[in-house]
């Protein structure tokens, strides 16, 4: 089947600084794929999205087998007329009165009823996110691109918005950038991991889980790591941050052995079950080790 998107050797260089460098790698996105794009700040995630919509200059090749009218995009920031009221913007986009019953029902779902008489300049970041998301999904595009979908929302609103988006996105093609990795659970089928413009991992979610198979990661302070008992010295580890490291656990029996040993040594620890964030850390460990070899 002809891919919806095919990206080859994507490279972005701004003022001599390399922002994105996918070299000769090819990324193929099929119709119906839901792609999670993750990485730390400055990884190149938004740059990657901007290349796909032809918003910045790039080198390489992007083949788009769709028309722009099928594309819906939610950015972290938007260039709305700040003096316009929310209901005025909705009327322009929807061509309907704010009193239209079908439109009112959709407005209620996104918790923006109380925003209708506010000027856009008065909206918080979270309120702007909800408004933009409403406008994008209302037009019912076939391809959806989200850049930090739930930024600025509290947990309750984040969960509600995500549930709505997952329902709306059924049967559609989605690319979603997020730093809330747990949002990708039971939703995405492909994962793209970037680090300082480099490609760390591209493939199916199942392939990511198989490549970096583990039971859990037991985290402890870096100081305690240097005082590990002998029997734990040879366990594979992963760096979590400057103050924390993790012991990579293979299975349940292995975990029990580790916990007994740590408890005997009075070392404080935390168990982190298999998760997307764990997989991200293991993919990063593998990438850095290969780069340094």
C-alpha positions, 0 to 999 in steps of 0.5 A: 500500500502506498504510504501516506507520508515518506520521509527520507534523509531529513536534515535541518540546519539553521545558521550553521547549527544542526537541528535535525539530522536523520541522515539516510534514514527513511520514515514511512507512515501509513494511513491509519498509523498513530505515531507517538513522537517523544524526546527531551526538550530540544530533541527536534520534535517540533522541527520534525513536525514543521518540516512535514507541513512545509513550515521551515526549510529542510534538506531531504525528501518528503513525499506527501500522498494527501491534500492539505485540506485533509490535515488538522494541526494543533500547535502549542501557540497559535496566531489568533486575533487576540482581540476577537472573542472566542465565540466569534472565532468559532462562528468563523470556523464553523459557519454556525451560530453559537446557539446552534444545538449541534455546535453547542453540544460539541462546545460542551464536550470540550469545556469551553462554554465558559470561554465563549465571551472571553477575548482570546488575549485573556485565555490561559495557555490551557484554555487556548489549547482546549479552544484550538483542539476543539477547532481542529477536531470540529473540522473532522480532518483525516490526518491529525497532528498534535504538538503537546496536546495537553500542555497547560491542563490539569490532570482531570482536564488532560484525561478528559481531552485525551479520551475525546481525542482518542475517540475522534482519532479512530480510523484517522492518521495521527502524529502526536508530540508529547512529554506525557509518555503515558498518554501514548499507552493503548493508543499509538502503534508506532514510536519515533524517539529523537535526541538532539536532532538524531533518530534514536528509534523508529518502529512499531510500539511492539518492536520497541517493547521487544527490542528493549524487553525488561520486567521493571527498572529499580531506581535508587540514588547515584550515591547508593549505587556506588555502595551496592552489595557485591551480588548487584555490581554486575547488573545492567544499569540505566541513567535516569538523571544526575541524581538517580540511576536504575537497575534493569530487571529481567523478570519477577524472580530477578526483581525479588533477588534485587529487592532482598539484597537492597533491603539487607543493605538498607538502600532505599529504592523505587520499583518502576514497572515496564512503561513507555518511559522505561522503554525510552530510557533503555532506547536512549542508553542503547543509542548513547552507548553505540554513539560512544563506541 
